[in-house]
């Protein structure tokens, strides 16, 4: 079943990050940082399906070169705590073919980012999930300054608006669902929280850096939390199915007299909600970025 995931974060020097290292890691390339003299070599990184840079029509040709692009970003930012670039990460539906996934992320990137004036550096990763299946996702590094002549101008502050991020979240679901429809796949994704969708399920916590350890068979605290949530959701679903069968049979067997039985069933449902802590279970936290989902 397709899953929804879109997270966005700003990569900045205040956290000891560089645009050059971020681009090298996500693309699996070797990039020398001209500002610091450091060399970031991730050319041995695996599970990278595709990389490309998409730029507005008025962007100079050199911006299509990854090393030149991100070195220019580093040069134009003088502050020690400068915000260098933005990363948007999305889960790509594994139900789609690699070609369809590439078309999807290209379409979304052009419409939501490049048409606004950003230069976008796309990297598609496809590592193996814990169950051995594919886990395709895309990292999109985005410039944060307007294009001016042959280089960069001022920071585009309106790109930081929370409403813009919410639009990206909603539109990603729309783009992905259209791609699924084109491929003849019935399943859909939804950017809304479980609570907003009226679904009584507990959101699953992100593994983050613990994912690599879990794939190697090493149990982690985050992995234990995830398994506990999965177990509670499975038990909740099982109890719900039992209640549904109970009320359906009561309607058939008792006719109008089933009202009292149904009231008891609903009372039991309320007790299940209390047992699982409905208020906590249905409050979905914002997406947390994963290093390599």
N, C-alpha and C positions, 0 to 999 in steps of 0.2 A: 504494500500500500504506500503511495507517495506520502512523504512527510513535508511539513512546512518548516523552513528555517531561513531567516534573514537576520543577520546581525551587522551592525556598523560600528566602527570605532575609528578614532583619530590616532595616527602614529606620530609621536612627537619626541623631541630630544629630552624633555623632562623625565622621560622614562628610560633614557639611555638607548633609544631606538634611532635608526637611520633609515631613510628612504631607500638607499642603495642596498643595504642588507635585506630589507623587507622584500624588495623586488627580486634579488638574487635567490632568496629562499623559496619564494612562491613560484618562480619560473624555472628553478633548477639550473641556474646559470652561474657563471663566474663574472663578478662585477668588481672593478677596482674603484674605491671611493677616492676621488681626486682631492677632496677636502682634508681627509684624515690620513690618506695613504694606506688605509686598510684594504685587504682583498677578501672578498666574501665569495667563497667557492662552494656552491651546492650542486655542481655538475653531476655528482653521483646520486643525487636524490631520485628516488623511484616514484612510480605511480602518478607521473605527470602526463596527462593525455594531450594537452594542447596549451599553447601560449600565443598571445598576439596583443598588439597595441592598436586601439581604435582612437582616432583623434578627429576633432572638428575639421571641416574643409579648409579653414583659414590657418590651421596649425602648420608651422614650418616642417619640412621633410625630416629634419634631424630628430624631431620628437617621436618618430617611429622607431628610433634606436633606443633600446631599453637602458643601456648604460649612460648614454648622453642625456636622456630624459631625466633620470633620477639624480644624476650628478648636477644637472642644472637646477633641480629643485633644492638640492642641498646648498648650492652656491647662493641662491637668491634669498635664503633664510639666514639672517644674521644672528637672531636671538638664540641664547643658550637653551631657552625653553620653547623654541619654535614648534608650531604644529606643521608637520611636513606633508602629510598626505592622509587620505581617508581610505579605509578598507571596508568594502562591503562583501560579506560572505553569504552565499546562498547554497542550499541543498538542491541538487539537480535530481529530478525524478529518475530513479534507476529503471523505471518501466520504459523510458525512452531510449532509442538507439543513440550511440555516441554522436552521430551526425545531427539528430534531432535536438540533443542536449546543447550542442554547439550553436545551432541556429537559434535556440531559445535564449541563451545567455547573450549572444550577439544582439538580438532584437531588443532585449530588455536594456542592455548597456547603451546602445545607440539612443534609444528613446528617452531614457531617464537621466543619463549622465552626459553623453557626448553632445546631444542636442542642446544641452544647457551650457556648453562651453568647456567641459572637463575633458582631459585626456585620460583614457581608461586603459589600464594594463591588466589583461585577463589571463588567469592561469586556472586550468581545469585539472583537479586532482581526482584520482579514483582509487583510493586505498581499499583494502579488504576490511569489511565489517567484522564484528565479533562472531557472527554466524557464518562467516565465509563468503557472504554475498558482497556485491559491489557497494561502494559508498561514494558515489560521485558528488562533487561539490565544486564551486567556483569561487576563487578569490579575485576581487576586482579592486586594484589600487587606483585611486583617483587623485588627480592634482587638485589643489585648493585655491589656485590663483587664476584670474582671468588671463586670457591670451592677449598679448599686446605686441604687435609687429612681429619680430623674430624671436620673442621671448615671453616672459611672464610679466603681468601687471600687478594690480592690487589683489589682496585676498577678497574672495567673493563671500562676504559674510552671510548672505541670504541662503547659501548652501548649508549652513549650520542649523537652520530653523528646524525645530522638532516636527513641525507640520510637514516638512519635506520628507523627513524620515518615515513618518506615518504613511505618506503617499507612496513611498517606495515599497513599504511593507505590503500595502494593499495591492498595488499594481503588480508586484512580483507574483502574487497568487493568481491574478487575472492572466498574466502572460503564461504562467506554467499551466494553468487549466486549459487555455486555448491550445497549447502544445499537446496536452494529453488528449484533448478532443480530436485534434487533427490526426493523431496516431490511432484513433479508435479505441481509446482506453476510457473506461467509465469512471474510474476513481478521480476525485478532486481534492485539492488542498484548500485550507482556509487560514487567513492571516489572523483571525480573531482568536481571543483566548477561549478556553473551554467554557468559562462562565458566560461569556458573551454569546457563545454558540448554544448555550443551554445543555451542555454536556457535563454530566457529573463524573468527572475523572480527575485524578491528581496529576498535574504536569510532571513529566519526568525530568529530573535534574540532568545537567550537562556533565559529561565526564571530563572535558577539558584535557589537561595534560595526562590524566590518569588513563586515557583511552589506549595509549601505546602499551602501558603496563598490562592492562586487562587483555589486550590482544595476545600478549606473551604468556597469558595464564596466571598472572600475578594479581591476587586480589587486593583491592584498594578500598579506602574508606568511601570514596565517591562511588565506586562500583557497588559497594554494599548498600549505599543509599538508593542507587538506581534499582537494584534488585528488590529492595524492600518496597519501593513505590510500585514496581511492576506486580509484585505479589498482592499488594493491597488492591490495585486496580482489577486484577484477575478475580480476587475474592468478591469485590464489589459487583463485578459483572455477573458472577455466578449467582449471587444472592438476588440480584435484580431479575435474572431469568427465572429463578424459582418462584419469585413473587408474581411475575407475569403469567406463568403457567397456572399458579394457584388461583388468581383472580379470573382468568379465562375459563377455567373449569367450573368455578363457582357460578359464573354467569350462566353457563350451559345447564348445570345441574339444578340450580335453585331459582332460576328465572328472576322475577322481581325481588325475591327474598335474598338475592345475592348482595343487596346494598349493605347489609350489616357485615357480611363477610368481607366485602370490598373495603369497608371502613377499617376493619381490623388489619387488612393487608396494607392499607395506606399508613396506618399507625406503625406497622412493622417497618415500612420503608423509612419513616421518620427516624426510627431507632437506628437503622443502618446509617442514615446520614449523620446522626449524632456520633455513632461509633467511629466513623471515619473522619469526623471533623470536617463537615462540608465546607465551612467557611474558609478553612486553610487549604483544603484540597483543590478548590476551584479557583484560587487566585494565582493566575499564571504570572511568573516573573518575566521581566524582559529578557530577550535572548542574550546569552553570554557568548562571546566569541570563542571559538575553538581553534587551536593552533593547526590541527589537521583532522578535521571531522572524519 
